[in-house]
Amino acid sequence: MTTTVLVQRTVLERFPGGHPRGSWPADEYAAAQRDQGIAARVVMDLSSDQFLVVTDTPTQ
């Protein structure tokens, strides 16, 4: 038997891909969220040229 878990990804914040500091602002924001207990990570959205700070939330 296979169990499927659906995950909804929530975008917490967006940062421009062309920022002079690169992904650092997004990384710093994600680290601050993790310090508060939120499992945040940074992904790159190539189509919009943005760094996204996301969290995955299991859905039922």
N, C-alpha and C positions, 0 to 999 in steps of 0.2 A: 504494500500500500504506500502511496506517495502522498505526502502532505504539502500543500501549497500555502505559503504565507504571502499575502499581498502587502506591499509596502508603499505608503504614500510619502513622497518626498516633498518637504516643505522648504521653500526658499525663505531664509531669514533676512538676508541682505544681499544687495548687488553692488559690485565695484567695477569700474571701467577697466577693460583689458589693456588699454593704452596708458594706464597710470604710470607716472615716472618711477614709482617704487615697485612696479610690477604687482605681484600678488600679495605683497607684504600687508597692505591694509586689510585685505580679506583674511589672511592668515592670523593677524592680530585680533580681528573681530571674532573669528572662530575660536581662538584660544580663550578669549574672554568668556564666550558662551560655554565652553567646556569647563572653565573654572566655576561656572554657576550650575554645573550638572547637566547641561544640554549637550548631547552627542552631536556636535556640529563638525562639519568638514567642508573643505573648499573644493569645488569642481569648476572647470572652465566650460562655458557655453560658447562654442565656436561660432554658432550662427549669429549670436548677438554681440560677440566679442566682449563678454563680461565674465568676471569671476563671481561665482555664486557661493554663498555660504548656505549650506543645506543641512537638514536633519531628516533622518528617516523615521517615520512613525508607522508601526504595524497597524493595519486596519483589520477589522473583522467583518 
